[in-house]
Amino acid sequence: MGNNIKTPLRIVCLFTACAFIVHGISRGEALVVLNKAVNICLECIGLG
């Protein structure tokens, strides 16, 4: 692949990733992920 094909592909992938992030945040999934991350961290440290 040449540079002239990679650049538009990267831009499309960037916009797709941003769209999925915005969609997840709008559905409230950011709090779910944060809660799971906190639970995993507390279990690894041994406080939970």
Biopython code that builds the backbone (N, CA, C, O; Angstrom):
import numpy as np
from Bio.PDB.StructureBuilder import StructureBuilder

atoms = [
    (1, "MET", "N", (0.838, -1.191, 0.000)),
    (1, "MET", "CA", (0.000, 0.000, 0.000)),
    (1, "MET", "C", (0.877, 1.247, 0.000)),
    (1, "MET", "O", (1.854, 1.338, 0.744)),
    (2, "GLY", "N", (0.528, 2.157, -0.806)),
    (2, "GLY", "CA", (1.267, 3.400, -0.844)),
    (2, "GLY", "C", (0.718, 4.382, 0.176)),
    (2, "GLY", "O", (-0.312, 4.152, 0.810)),
    (3, "ASN", "N", (1.432, 5.468, 0.310)),
    (3, "ASN", "CA", (1.011, 6.508, 1.255)),
    (3, "ASN", "C", (-0.313, 7.134, 0.856)),
    (3, "ASN", "O", (-1.075, 7.585, 1.711)),
    (4, "ASN", "N", (-0.592, 7.164, -0.451)),
    (4, "ASN", "CA", (-1.836, 7.784, -0.911)),
    (4, "ASN", "C", (-3.064, 6.950, -0.543)),
    (4, "ASN", "O", (-4.177, 7.474, -0.565)),
    (5, "ILE", "N", (-2.898, 5.672, -0.208)),
    (5, "ILE", "CA", (-4.020, 4.845, 0.226)),
    (5, "ILE", "C", (-4.111, 4.813, 1.748)),
    (5, "ILE", "O", (-5.212, 4.772, 2.298)),
    (6, "LYS", "N", (-2.972, 4.832, 2.432)),
    (6, "LYS", "CA", (-2.957, 4.722, 3.890)),
    (6, "LYS", "C", (-3.591, 5.921, 4.578)),
    (6, "LYS", "O", (-4.307, 5.754, 5.565)),
    (7, "THR", "N", (-3.344, 7.112, 4.083)),
    (7, "THR", "CA", (-3.845, 8.317, 4.748)),
    (7, "THR", "C", (-5.374, 8.361, 4.801)),
    (7, "THR", "O", (-5.916, 8.578, 5.885)),
    (8, "PRO", "N", (-6.093, 8.169, 3.706)),
    (8, "PRO", "CA", (-7.565, 8.166, 3.808)),
    (8, "PRO", "C", (-8.080, 7.028, 4.682)),
    (8, "PRO", "O", (-9.078, 7.194, 5.383)),
    (9, "LEU", "N", (-7.413, 5.873, 4.651)),
    (9, "LEU", "CA", (-7.825, 4.751, 5.477)),
    (9, "LEU", "C", (-7.663, 5.092, 6.955)),
    (9, "LEU", "O", (-8.524, 4.750, 7.766)),
    (10, "ARG", "N", (-6.592, 5.747, 7.305)),
    (10, "ARG", "CA", (-6.383, 6.171, 8.689)),
    (10, "ARG", "C", (-7.440, 7.177, 9.127)),
    (10, "ARG", "O", (-7.925, 7.120, 10.258)),
    (11, "ILE", "N", (-7.793, 8.084, 8.249)),
    (11, "ILE", "CA", (-8.809, 9.095, 8.574)),
    (11, "ILE", "C", (-10.164, 8.428, 8.781)),
    (11, "ILE", "O", (-10.890, 8.780, 9.712)),
    (12, "VAL", "N", (-10.512, 7.475, 7.929)),
    (12, "VAL", "CA", (-11.783, 6.754, 8.069)),
    (12, "VAL", "C", (-11.796, 5.980, 9.377)),
    (12, "VAL", "O", (-12.797, 5.992, 10.094)),
    (13, "CYS", "N", (-10.693, 5.306, 9.696)),
    (13, "CYS", "CA", (-10.611, 4.550, 10.956)),
    (13, "CYS", "C", (-10.716, 5.481, 12.155)),
    (13, "CYS", "O", (-11.366, 5.133, 13.141)),
    (14, "LEU", "N", (-10.098, 6.652, 12.097)),
    (14, "LEU", "CA", (-10.172, 7.616, 13.187)),
    (14, "LEU", "C", (-11.608, 8.092, 13.408)),
    (14, "LEU", "O", (-12.077, 8.146, 14.545)),
    (15, "PHE", "N", (-12.303, 8.437, 12.325)),
    (15, "PHE", "CA", (-13.682, 8.895, 12.459)),
    (15, "PHE", "C", (-14.600, 7.782, 12.947)),
    (15, "PHE", "O", (-15.524, 8.032, 13.721)),
    (16, "THR", "N", (-14.347, 6.541, 12.493)),
    (16, "THR", "CA", (-15.144, 5.411, 12.953)),
    (16, "THR", "C", (-14.950, 5.187, 14.445)),
    (16, "THR", "O", (-15.917, 4.976, 15.178)),
    (17, "ALA", "N", (-13.697, 5.233, 14.895)),
    (17, "ALA", "CA", (-13.412, 5.058, 16.320)),
    (17, "ALA", "C", (-14.069, 6.162, 17.142)),
    (17, "ALA", "O", (-14.650, 5.887, 18.192)),
    (18, "CYS", "N", (-13.985, 7.390, 16.684)),
    (18, "CYS", "CA", (-14.620, 8.504, 17.397)),
    (18, "CYS", "C", (-16.135, 8.331, 17.453)),
    (18, "CYS", "O", (-16.758, 8.635, 18.471)),
    (19, "ALA", "N", (-16.725, 7.850, 16.374)),
    (19, "ALA", "CA", (-18.175, 7.638, 16.355)),
    (19, "ALA", "C", (-18.576, 6.569, 17.363)),
    (19, "ALA", "O", (-19.584, 6.718, 18.053)),
    (20, "PHE", "N", (-17.796, 5.488, 17.456)),
    (20, "PHE", "CA", (-18.106, 4.438, 18.426)),
    (20, "PHE", "C", (-17.923, 4.938, 19.855)),
    (20, "PHE", "O", (-18.704, 4.578, 20.735)),
    (21, "ILE", "N", (-16.917, 5.751, 20.096)),
    (21, "ILE", "CA", (-16.699, 6.307, 21.435)),
    (21, "ILE", "C", (-17.861, 7.198, 21.835)),
    (21, "ILE", "O", (-18.372, 7.091, 22.950)),
    (22, "VAL", "N", (-18.283, 8.076, 20.937)),
    (22, "VAL", "CA", (-19.412, 8.970, 21.224)),
    (22, "VAL", "C", (-20.686, 8.158, 21.446)),
    (22, "VAL", "O", (-21.473, 8.477, 22.337)),
    (23, "HIS", "N", (-20.894, 7.125, 20.655)),
    (23, "HIS", "CA", (-22.085, 6.282, 20.813)),
    (23, "HIS", "C", (-22.080, 5.581, 22.177)),
    (23, "HIS", "O", (-23.110, 5.518, 22.848)),
    (24, "GLY", "N", (-20.934, 5.063, 22.578)),
    (24, "GLY", "CA", (-20.830, 4.405, 23.878)),
    (24, "GLY", "C", (-21.064, 5.353, 25.030)),
    (24, "GLY", "O", (-21.734, 5.001, 26.001)),
    (25, "ILE", "N", (-20.517, 6.555, 24.934)),
    (25, "ILE", "CA", (-20.719, 7.560, 25.984)),
    (25, "ILE", "C", (-22.194, 7.960, 26.055)),
    (25, "ILE", "O", (-22.736, 8.139, 27.146)),
    (26, "SER", "N", (-22.837, 8.099, 24.909)),
    (26, "SER", "CA", (-24.247, 8.510, 24.899)),
    (26, "SER", "C", (-25.158, 7.441, 25.501)),
    (26, "SER", "O", (-26.240, 7.756, 25.997)),
    (27, "ARG", "N", (-24.728, 6.177, 25.459)),
    (27, "ARG", "CA", (-25.518, 5.090, 26.045)),
    (27, "ARG", "C", (-25.195, 4.881, 27.519)),
    (27, "ARG", "O", (-25.807, 4.030, 28.164)),
    (28, "GLY", "N", (-24.255, 5.636, 28.060)),
    (28, "GLY", "CA", (-23.923, 5.522, 29.470)),
    (28, "GLY", "C", (-22.964, 4.386, 29.782)),
    (28, "GLY", "O", (-22.845, 3.978, 30.938)),
    (29, "GLU", "N", (-22.289, 3.880, 28.786)),
    (29, "GLU", "CA", (-21.399, 2.751, 28.997)),
    (29, "GLU", "C", (-20.076, 3.167, 29.634)),
    (29, "GLU", "O", (-19.336, 2.313, 30.122)),
    (30, "ALA", "N", (-19.772, 4.446, 29.639)),
    (30, "ALA", "CA", (-18.525, 4.893, 30.260)),
    (30, "ALA", "C", (-18.547, 4.619, 31.763)),
    (30, "ALA", "O", (-17.525, 4.248, 32.341)),
    (31, "LEU", "N", (-19.697, 4.797, 32.393)),
    (31, "LEU", "CA", (-19.811, 4.509, 33.829)),
    (31, "LEU", "C", (-19.690, 3.019, 34.115)),
    (31, "LEU", "O", (-19.127, 2.622, 35.135)),
    (32, "VAL", "N", (-20.212, 2.204, 33.226)),
    (32, "VAL", "CA", (-20.111, 0.748, 33.403)),
    (32, "VAL", "C", (-18.653, 0.316, 33.342)),
    (32, "VAL", "O", (-18.192, -0.472, 34.167)),
    (33, "VAL", "N", (-17.935, 0.839, 32.359)),
    (33, "VAL", "CA", (-16.522, 0.498, 32.214)),
    (33, "VAL", "C", (-15.727, 1.005, 33.413)),
    (33, "VAL", "O", (-14.842, 0.307, 33.908)),
    (34, "LEU", "N", (-16.032, 2.205, 33.881)),
    (34, "LEU", "CA", (-15.334, 2.749, 35.044)),
    (34, "LEU", "C", (-15.588, 1.897, 36.279)),
    (34, "LEU", "O", (-14.655, 1.612, 37.031)),
    (35, "ASN", "N", (-16.835, 1.485, 36.504)),
    (35, "ASN", "CA", (-17.153, 0.629, 37.652)),
    (35, "ASN", "C", (-16.405, -0.698, 37.586)),
    (35, "ASN", "O", (-15.896, -1.175, 38.600)),
    (36, "LYS", "N", (-16.338, -1.288, 36.411)),
    (36, "LYS", "CA", (-15.612, -2.547, 36.267)),
    (36, "LYS", "C", (-14.126, -2.352, 36.522)),
    (36, "LYS", "O", (-13.491, -3.197, 37.153)),
    (37, "ALA", "N", (-13.565, -1.253, 36.041)),
    (37, "ALA", "CA", (-12.147, -0.970, 36.255)),
    (37, "ALA", "C", (-11.852, -0.775, 37.735)),
    (37, "ALA", "O", (-10.837, -1.262, 38.233)),
    (38, "VAL", "N", (-12.719, -0.077, 38.436)),
    (38, "VAL", "CA", (-12.527, 0.140, 39.874)),
    (38, "VAL", "C", (-12.590, -1.188, 40.609)),
    (38, "VAL", "O", (-11.764, -1.449, 41.485)),
    (39, "ASN", "N", (-13.556, -2.032, 40.267)),
    (39, "ASN", "CA", (-13.683, -3.341, 40.921)),
    (39, "ASN", "C", (-12.452, -4.206, 40.677)),
    (39, "ASN", "O", (-11.965, -4.866, 41.595)),
    (40, "ILE", "N", (-11.959, -4.206, 39.469)),
    (40, "ILE", "CA", (-10.761, -5.003, 39.162)),
    (40, "ILE", "C", (-9.566, -4.471, 39.938)),
    (40, "ILE", "O", (-8.787, -5.256, 40.478)),
    (41, "CYS", "N", (-9.407, -3.156, 40.004)),
    (41, "CYS", "CA", (-8.275, -2.594, 40.725)),
    (41, "CYS", "C", (-8.361, -2.912, 42.228)),
    (41, "CYS", "O", (-7.352, -3.235, 42.855)),
    (42, "LEU", "N", (-9.554, -2.821, 42.792)),
    (42, "LEU", "CA", (-9.710, -3.121, 44.211)),
    (42, "LEU", "C", (-9.427, -4.599, 44.500)),
    (42, "LEU", "O", (-8.872, -4.936, 45.545)),
    (43, "GLU", "N", (-9.809, -5.468, 43.576)),
    (43, "GLU", "CA", (-9.530, -6.884, 43.769)),
    (43, "GLU", "C", (-8.048, -7.183, 43.650)),
    (43, "GLU", "O", (-7.532, -8.027, 44.382)),
    (44, "CYS", "N", (-7.353, -6.510, 42.746)),
    (44, "CYS", "CA", (-5.914, -6.762, 42.568)),
    (44, "CYS", "C", (-5.128, -6.265, 43.786)),
    (44, "CYS", "O", (-4.166, -6.908, 44.206)),
    (45, "ILE", "N", (-5.527, -5.147, 44.342)),
    (45, "ILE", "CA", (-4.834, -4.604, 45.514)),
    (45, "ILE", "C", (-5.183, -5.419, 46.741)),
    (45, "ILE", "O", (-4.375, -5.523, 47.663)),
    (46, "GLY", "N", (-6.361, -5.994, 46.769)),
    (46, "GLY", "CA", (-6.770, -6.817, 47.894)),
    (46, "GLY", "C", (-7.647, -6.096, 48.884)),
    (46, "GLY", "O", (-7.842, -6.576, 50.001)),
    (47, "LEU", "N", (-8.182, -4.949, 48.499)),
    (47, "LEU", "CA", (-9.052, -4.198, 49.404)),
    (47, "LEU", "C", (-10.502, -4.633, 49.272)),
    (47, "LEU", "O", (-11.301, -4.406, 50.182)),
    (48, "GLY", "N", (-10.851, -5.251, 48.158)),
    (48, "GLY", "CA", (-12.240, -5.546, 47.883)),
    (48, "GLY", "C", (-12.708, -6.865, 48.212)),
    (48, "GLY", "O", (-13.881, -7.174, 48.000)),
]
sb = StructureBuilder()
sb.init_structure("model")
sb.init_model(0)
sb.init_chain("A")
sb.init_seg("    ")
for serial, (resi, resn, name, xyz) in enumerate(atoms, 1):
    if name == "N":
        sb.init_residue(resn, " ", resi, " ")
    sb.init_atom(name, np.array(xyz, "f"), 0.0, 1.0, " ", f" {name:<3s}", serial, name[0])
structure = sb.get_structure()
